[in-house]
């Protein structure tokens, strides 16, 4: 027995397996994460600053992080080392956490019949050698695997690929797209690039982003974009060819040359506005009884896109608003160029000819939405004779713009799906991270199924009475058995 126990222990040390029984496979690491962990050259130290208390959400978040870190350690050959610190334990630990960039946030809890505010820490510091990355707050509902793998990838990568933001035609600057800039900068050198007439785009740039151009493109600039694609470059374009003038309530077309350049590649931006019954709303002042108030009015020119393809760029996205967008079609040879739709309007959508007058008070009818599944974002491969070239066209430019900070206005914050759409596009174009499938992954919790009052009453009394009935039944059966035994013995004596 001792020999068997010894052999089993030695064998299980070298050969073991884990089974992930969760519905959303939250503890099953992706191939991208496994590749990152297997290629680690130096040890990674993860110090998790997590509050220990009885709040269910916090306790579950701590348990989830510990479980996935255990998997990281196993998959990396113990090159990932982790430990947990409770900053709420004493002032010195709390000071260390704050010094390392971990931000606490208040949570209201009920304790002894009174509400109490406590400081909660949910952050981590990841180190590799002299490099450090800080996750100040880890959202319990976000993808832990993406947060950890992205951080480890950021520390382990020796040379980041270059990503350029094209400038020179009225595009917004880096400060106006700060959130998406921060997202892609973790794995890319993201910086502005001047689109010149005569100077070719530097070879260091494999991927370029062209966002919301306003000024006319010169022929020389378009030739440089053609040359970039011909050498296998990757280009992300956020542009719709439309020019809505909200001040005067008129929708016109844009004429800066980019629509024609795309049409020469058989990528057609329609000269109509997409309208959608599933849309956002605008605030309109209204009067009632001498009182003025703000009312929310649905505005179909603000389509809310919730219909996405299963492509890695749009997989797991939920909704992104595309204000004033156009539909995209492809008229070329699909045997030479691959055209893949990424996002669509709803089943109740339509097109409005330009120029058009925006009428906020217009009463929309169902007949005005006769179309459906109009393409508003697409991926194209194999342009300009190079099978390695890639282009993503998103027929909207406002979904990633924060705006400039002024004395009277602050930049507005983007939704996570807006940032993910841009970041996923960059990752797919660059094709160098392998983490694209993890960014939009969220944990799915299975709540207890709602039941009717009658079902609740039945279950309550069933659970209460069933054990009693089972005990009584056991007693009756036991009594009958004993009775038969006594009867049999009496017959034997007689």
Buried (B, 14 or more C-beta within 10 A) or exposed (E): EEEEEEEEEEEEEEEEEEEEEBEEEBBBBBEBBBEBBEEBEEEBBBBBBBBBBEBEEBBEBBEBBEBBBBBBBBBBEEBBBBEBBBBBEEEEBBEBBBEBBBEBEEBEBEEEEEEEEBEBBBBBBBBBEEEBBBBBBBBBEBBBBBBBBBBBBBBBBEEBBBBBBBBBBEBBEEEBBBBBBEBBBBBBBBBEBEBEEEEEBEEEBBBBBBBBBEEEBBEEBBBBBBEBBEBBBBBBBBBBBBBBEEEEEBBBBBEBBBBEBBEEBBBBBBBBBBBBBBBBEBEEEEEEEEEEEEEEEEBBBBBBBBBBBEBBBBBBBEEBBBBBBBBBBBEBEEEEBBBBBBBBBBEBBBBBEBEBEBEEEEEBEEEBBEBBEBBBBBBBBBBBEBEBBBBBBBBBBBBBBBBEEEEEEEBEEBBBBBBBBBBBBBBBBBBBBBBBBBBBBBBEEEEEEEEEEEEEEEEEEEEEEEEEEEEEEEEEEEEEEEEEEEEEEEEEEE
